[in-house]
Amino acid sequence: MKIKDITNFLEDFAPLKLQESYDNAGLILGDKNAEISSVLVTLDVTEAIVDEAIEKKAGLIIAHHPIVFSGLKKITGKNYIERTLIKAIKNDVAIYAAHTNLDSVTGGVNGKICEKLGLKDCKILQSSGDMLKKLVTFVPVDRAEKVREAVFTAGAGHIGNYDSCSFNIHGQGTFRGSETTNPYVGKKGEQHYENEIRLETIFPSYLQGKVINALLQAHPYEEVAYDIYSLDNKFDQIGAGMIGSLPKEKEEKTFLRQLKKTFDVKMIRHTALQDKKVKKIAVCGGSGSFLLNQAIAAGADFFVTGDFKYHQFFDAENKIVIADIGHFEGEQFTKELFYEILTNKFPKFAVHLSEVNTNPVFYF
């Protein structure tokens, strides 16, 4: 299998356009056309991970955290990043990362955390804005169904738990083709009146190229008239963090014990307990302090995340319990997520779960 066969699938699942501006997701090292026989999935990329890939004959490492965040002017081996890259290059091992783009999708990192905690009715905690667009096009009546199906298949028409959503108005279009045209209906050089349907639907902006290409391929006209409008609506399928509910209420200390067991943590840094039952849980893998206000506004009893600073704990103001389980601990199941989606798509392709613990933090 070629590297691009795998990375294209991953980018359909978690599009690169969803990554934050500071991020560096995607193929970081290697030739996308290279043939490989297996991949190694991991949270981080280190020299030990490259050694493991070599041992397991994995031609591609798929990680959550990009090993390269900012530009490298020299690769001389002066730090672990450069040494890791040198070793990977020498041994023809490619490196790919799915980071904040994988955080943003409902079935991504935070979805896996919700699954591990057994949360129900989960949804995005902070939905993305400036993400939705509306497509308006005009189609002859006899081809409207074909065009609708084409743009729906390309990813348009999703509103919450509904798909194939559109609005259709019957009207009359006019046009006159020049002598160089070959019109689908009417005659060139003559004014034509055609019964058409004004078709409206929405799509996430990162799918624009795919949706417009599907429209152009399915539409019968030589020149396709269409409009695209940017919308201010929130897109609840993409965003930061997630929130869900426990099947049954629990005591606060019982839930803390569940966290310790589920994420195999030796200690949890947390704010004062509220002496009440726990039901609604907000989560964010990695560093989630930026979502504290959203978690409070959503009525969460607990906010499970990592990397809270000392002064940020005061911001809970007895409205919520912050449970800082650690950055690695919150994201540790990401490699399991990679394994599941890859083996479901490519059941006969070798996918190895890394056995190396890359957590740089130890507890005494």
C-alpha positions as CSV (number, residue, x, y, z in Angstrom):
1,M,0.0,0.0,0.0
2,K,1.2,3.5,-0.7
3,I,1.6,6.0,2.1
4,K,-0.9,8.4,0.5
5,D,-3.6,5.7,0.6
6,I,-3.5,5.8,4.3
7,T,-3.0,9.5,4.8
8,N,-5.8,10.4,2.4
9,F,-8.1,8.2,4.5
10,L,-7.0,9.9,7.7
11,E,-7.5,13.3,6.1
12,D,-11.0,12.4,5.1
13,F,-11.6,11.5,8.8
14,A,-9.9,14.5,10.2
15,P,-9.3,17.1,7.4
16,L,-6.0,19.1,7.6
17,K,-8.0,22.3,7.2
18,L,-9.3,21.8,10.7
19,Q,-5.9,22.1,12.4
20,E,-5.1,25.3,14.3
21,S,-2.9,27.9,12.7
22,Y,0.1,27.0,15.0
23,D,-0.1,23.3,14.2
24,N,1.8,21.1,11.8
25,A,-0.4,18.1,11.1
26,G,0.1,16.0,7.9
27,L,2.9,14.2,6.3
28,I,6.0,15.6,8.0
29,L,8.7,13.3,6.6
30,G,8.6,10.8,3.7
31,D,7.4,10.3,0.2
32,K,3.6,9.9,-0.1
33,N,4.0,7.6,-3.1
34,A,6.3,5.2,-1.2
35,E,5.1,1.6,-0.8
36,I,4.9,0.3,2.8
37,S,3.8,-3.0,4.3
38,S,2.8,-1.8,7.8
39,V,2.4,1.3,10.1
40,L,3.2,2.0,13.7
41,V,0.7,4.2,15.7
42,T,1.8,6.2,18.7
43,L,1.1,9.4,20.7
44,D,4.6,11.0,20.3
45,V,7.6,10.4,18.0
46,T,10.9,9.8,19.7
47,E,14.1,7.9,18.9
48,A,12.7,4.9,20.7
49,I,9.6,5.0,18.5
50,V,11.7,5.1,15.4
51,D,13.7,2.1,16.7
52,E,10.4,0.3,17.3
53,A,9.2,1.1,13.8
54,I,12.5,-0.3,12.4
55,E,12.2,-3.4,14.5
56,K,8.6,-4.0,13.3
57,K,9.4,-3.1,9.7
58,A,6.9,-0.3,9.7
59,G,7.5,2.2,6.9
60,L,5.2,4.9,8.4
61,I,4.8,6.2,11.9
62,I,1.4,7.8,12.6
63,A,1.4,10.1,15.7
64,H,-0.9,12.5,17.4
65,H,1.8,15.1,18.2
66,P,3.9,16.5,15.3
67,I,7.6,16.1,16.0
68,V,8.2,19.3,14.0
69,F,6.1,22.3,15.1
70,S,8.3,25.2,13.9
71,G,10.7,25.5,11.0
72,L,14.1,23.7,11.2
73,K,17.0,25.6,9.7
74,K,19.6,22.9,10.5
75,I,19.4,19.1,11.2
76,T,22.6,18.3,13.0
77,G,21.4,16.0,15.8
78,K,21.8,18.6,18.6
79,N,18.4,17.7,20.1
80,Y,16.0,14.7,20.2
81,I,13.9,16.2,17.4
82,E,16.8,16.3,15.0
83,R,18.2,13.0,16.1
84,T,14.8,11.4,15.6
85,L,14.5,12.8,12.1
86,I,18.0,11.7,11.1
87,K,17.3,8.2,12.3
88,A,14.0,8.1,10.5
89,I,15.5,9.4,7.2
90,K,18.4,6.9,7.4
91,N,16.0,4.0,7.8
92,D,13.4,5.2,5.3
93,V,10.7,5.6,7.9
94,A,8.0,8.2,7.1
95,I,6.3,10.3,9.8
96,Y,2.7,11.6,9.8
97,A,0.8,13.5,12.5
98,A,-2.9,14.1,13.1
99,H,-3.1,16.6,15.9
100,T,-5.6,19.5,16.4
101,N,-7.5,18.3,13.4
102,L,-8.1,15.0,15.2
103,D,-9.0,16.9,18.4
104,S,-11.8,18.8,16.5
105,V,-13.9,16.0,15.0
106,T,-16.6,14.3,17.0
107,G,-15.1,10.8,16.6
108,G,-11.6,12.0,17.5
109,V,-9.5,12.3,20.6
110,N,-12.2,13.8,22.8
111,G,-14.8,11.3,21.5
112,K,-12.4,8.5,22.6
113,I,-12.1,10.0,26.1
114,C,-15.9,10.2,26.4
115,E,-16.1,6.5,25.3
116,K,-13.6,5.5,28.0
117,L,-15.6,7.3,30.6
118,G,-18.9,5.7,29.4
119,L,-20.5,9.1,28.7
120,K,-23.8,9.4,26.9
121,D,-25.4,12.0,24.7
122,C,-22.0,13.5,23.9
123,K,-21.6,16.7,21.8
124,I,-18.9,19.3,21.0
125,L,-18.3,21.6,23.9
126,Q,-17.2,24.7,21.8
127,S,-18.6,24.5,18.3
128,S,-16.6,26.1,15.5
129,G,-17.7,29.3,13.9
130,D,-17.1,30.5,10.4
131,M,-17.2,26.9,9.2
132,L,-20.5,26.6,7.3
133,K,-21.3,27.8,3.8
134,K,-24.4,27.7,1.7
135,L,-24.5,26.5,-1.9
136,V,-27.2,27.8,-4.2
137,T,-27.5,26.4,-7.7
138,F,-30.1,26.2,-10.5
139,V,-30.8,22.9,-12.1
140,P,-33.3,21.7,-14.8
141,V,-36.1,19.8,-13.1
142,D,-35.2,16.4,-14.7
143,R,-31.7,16.5,-13.3
144,A,-32.3,18.0,-9.8
145,E,-32.3,14.6,-8.0
146,K,-29.0,13.6,-9.6
147,V,-27.3,16.9,-8.6
148,R,-28.8,16.7,-5.1
149,E,-27.4,13.2,-4.6
150,A,-24.0,14.2,-5.9
151,V,-23.5,17.1,-3.5
152,F,-24.9,15.1,-0.6
153,T,-22.4,12.3,-1.3
154,A,-19.7,14.9,-1.3
155,G,-20.6,15.9,2.2
156,A,-23.2,18.7,1.8
157,G,-26.6,18.7,3.5
158,H,-25.8,17.8,7.1
159,I,-27.6,19.6,9.9
160,G,-27.1,18.0,13.3
161,N,-28.3,14.4,13.2
162,Y,-30.0,14.9,9.8
163,D,-28.5,14.4,6.4
164,S,-29.6,15.1,2.8
165,C,-31.0,18.5,3.9
166,S,-31.9,20.9,1.1
167,F,-34.5,23.5,0.1
168,N,-35.9,23.6,-3.4
169,I,-37.9,26.2,-5.2
170,H,-39.4,25.9,-8.7
171,G,-38.8,28.8,-11.1
172,Q,-37.8,29.7,-14.6
173,G,-34.3,30.3,-15.9
174,T,-33.3,32.1,-19.1
175,F,-30.2,31.9,-21.2
176,R,-29.0,32.3,-24.8
177,G,-25.9,30.5,-26.0
178,S,-23.4,31.8,-28.5
179,E,-22.6,30.0,-31.8
180,T,-19.7,28.2,-30.0
181,T,-21.9,26.6,-27.4
182,N,-23.5,23.2,-27.2
183,P,-26.5,23.7,-24.8
184,Y,-28.1,20.8,-22.9
185,V,-31.5,22.3,-23.7
186,G,-32.6,24.9,-26.3
187,K,-30.8,26.0,-29.4
188,K,-27.6,28.1,-29.6
189,G,-28.2,31.7,-30.6
190,E,-31.8,31.6,-29.4
191,Q,-33.3,32.8,-26.1
192,H,-34.4,29.8,-24.0
193,Y,-36.8,29.5,-21.0
194,E,-36.3,26.5,-18.8
195,N,-38.2,25.2,-15.8
196,E,-35.5,24.9,-13.1
197,I,-35.2,24.2,-9.4
198,R,-33.3,26.6,-7.2
199,L,-31.4,24.1,-4.9
200,E,-30.0,25.3,-1.6
201,T,-27.9,23.3,0.9
202,I,-25.1,23.8,3.3
203,F,-21.6,22.3,3.7
204,P,-18.5,22.7,5.9
205,S,-16.0,25.0,4.3
206,Y,-13.2,22.4,4.2
207,L,-15.3,20.4,1.8
208,Q,-15.9,23.2,-0.7
209,G,-13.6,21.9,-3.4
210,K,-15.1,18.4,-3.2
211,V,-18.7,19.7,-3.2
212,I,-18.2,22.1,-6.1
213,N,-16.5,19.4,-8.1
214,A,-19.4,17.0,-7.5
215,L,-21.8,19.8,-8.5
216,L,-20.0,20.4,-11.8
217,Q,-19.7,16.7,-12.6
218,A,-23.4,16.0,-12.0
219,H,-24.9,19.2,-13.5
220,P,-25.9,18.9,-17.2
221,Y,-25.2,22.5,-18.2
222,E,-22.0,23.6,-19.9
223,E,-21.9,26.7,-17.7
224,V,-23.1,26.0,-14.2
225,A,-24.6,29.0,-12.2
226,Y,-24.0,28.7,-8.5
227,D,-23.5,31.0,-5.5
228,I,-21.6,30.3,-2.3
229,Y,-22.5,32.2,0.9
230,S,-20.5,32.3,4.2
231,L,-22.7,31.7,7.2
232,D,-22.3,32.8,10.9
233,N,-24.1,29.6,12.1
234,K,-22.1,27.4,14.5
235,F,-21.2,24.0,13.2
236,D,-21.8,21.5,16.0
237,Q,-20.0,18.6,14.4
238,I,-16.6,20.3,14.7
239,G,-15.0,22.1,17.6
240,A,-13.0,21.9,20.8
241,G,-13.7,19.6,23.7
242,M,-16.8,17.5,24.3
243,I,-19.5,17.2,27.0
244,G,-21.7,14.2,28.0
245,S,-23.4,12.6,30.9
246,L,-22.7,9.6,33.1
247,P,-25.4,6.9,32.8
248,K,-26.0,7.4,36.6
249,E,-25.0,10.0,39.1
250,K,-22.0,9.4,41.2
251,E,-20.3,10.7,44.3
252,E,-17.4,13.0,43.5
253,K,-14.8,10.8,45.0
254,T,-16.2,7.8,43.3
255,F,-15.8,9.6,40.0
256,L,-12.3,10.6,40.9
257,R,-11.5,7.0,41.6
258,Q,-13.0,6.1,38.2
259,L,-10.7,8.6,36.5
260,K,-7.6,7.2,38.3
261,K,-8.5,3.7,37.2
262,T,-9.5,4.5,33.6
263,F,-6.5,6.7,32.8
264,D,-4.1,4.8,35.1
265,V,-3.0,8.0,36.9
266,K,-1.1,8.1,40.1
267,M,-2.6,11.4,41.2
268,I,-5.2,13.9,40.1
269,R,-4.8,17.6,40.7
270,H,-8.3,19.0,41.3
271,T,-10.2,22.0,42.7
272,A,-12.4,21.8,45.8
273,L,-15.1,19.2,45.7
274,Q,-18.7,20.6,45.7
275,D,-20.3,17.9,48.0
276,K,-22.9,17.0,45.3
277,K,-23.6,14.3,42.8
278,V,-21.7,14.1,39.5
279,K,-23.6,13.7,36.3
280,K,-22.4,16.0,33.5
281,I,-18.8,15.8,32.4
282,A,-16.8,18.1,30.1
283,V,-13.5,16.7,28.6
284,C,-10.6,18.0,26.6
285,G,-7.6,15.9,25.7
286,G,-4.2,17.6,26.2
287,S,-4.3,21.2,27.4
288,G,-7.9,22.4,27.9
289,S,-7.8,25.4,30.3
290,F,-9.1,27.6,27.5
291,L,-12.4,25.8,27.6
292,L,-13.1,26.3,31.3
293,N,-15.7,29.0,30.8
294,Q,-17.5,26.9,28.2
295,A,-17.6,23.9,30.5
296,I,-19.1,26.0,33.3
297,A,-21.6,27.6,30.9
298,A,-22.7,24.1,29.7
299,G,-23.5,23.1,33.3
300,A,-20.7,20.5,33.7
301,D,-20.0,19.1,37.2
302,F,-16.5,18.1,36.3
303,F,-14.0,19.3,33.7
304,V,-11.4,16.6,32.9
305,T,-8.3,17.8,31.1
306,G,-4.6,18.5,31.6
307,D,-2.0,21.2,31.9
308,F,-3.9,23.6,34.2
309,K,-1.6,26.2,35.8
310,Y,-1.8,27.1,39.5
311,H,-3.6,30.4,39.1
312,Q,-6.0,28.9,36.6
313,F,-7.5,26.6,39.2
314,F,-8.9,29.7,41.0
315,D,-11.1,30.4,37.9
316,A,-13.3,27.4,38.8
317,E,-14.8,29.7,41.5
318,N,-16.7,26.7,43.1
319,K,-18.8,26.4,40.0
320,I,-17.2,23.2,38.7
321,V,-14.5,20.7,39.7
322,I,-11.4,20.8,37.6
323,A,-9.7,17.4,37.3
324,D,-6.3,17.7,35.8
325,I,-5.2,14.2,34.9
326,G,-2.2,15.2,32.9
327,H,-1.5,15.8,29.2
328,F,-0.2,12.4,28.2
329,E,-2.8,10.6,30.4
330,G,-5.7,12.4,28.7
331,E,-4.5,11.6,25.2
332,Q,-3.0,8.1,25.7
333,F,-5.9,6.4,24.0
334,T,-5.3,8.3,20.8
335,K,-3.1,5.5,19.4
336,E,-6.0,3.1,20.2
337,L,-8.2,5.4,18.1
338,F,-5.7,5.3,15.2
339,Y,-5.6,1.6,15.4
340,E,-9.4,1.2,15.3
341,I,-10.1,3.5,12.4
342,L,-7.2,2.1,10.4
343,T,-8.0,-1.6,10.9
344,N,-11.7,-1.0,10.2
345,K,-10.8,0.6,6.9
346,F,-7.8,-1.6,6.0
347,P,-8.5,-4.9,7.8
348,K,-5.8,-6.8,5.9
349,F,-3.1,-4.2,6.4
350,A,-0.6,-4.5,9.4
351,V,-1.2,-1.8,12.0
352,H,1.1,-2.0,15.1
353,L,0.2,-0.4,18.4
354,S,3.4,1.2,19.9
355,E,4.5,-0.5,23.1
356,V,6.8,2.4,24.0
357,N,5.6,4.7,26.8
358,T,6.5,8.2,25.6
359,N,5.3,10.1,28.6
360,P,8.2,12.5,29.7
361,V,6.6,13.1,33.1
362,F,7.3,10.8,36.0
363,Y,5.9,10.7,39.6
364,F,7.8,9.8,42.8
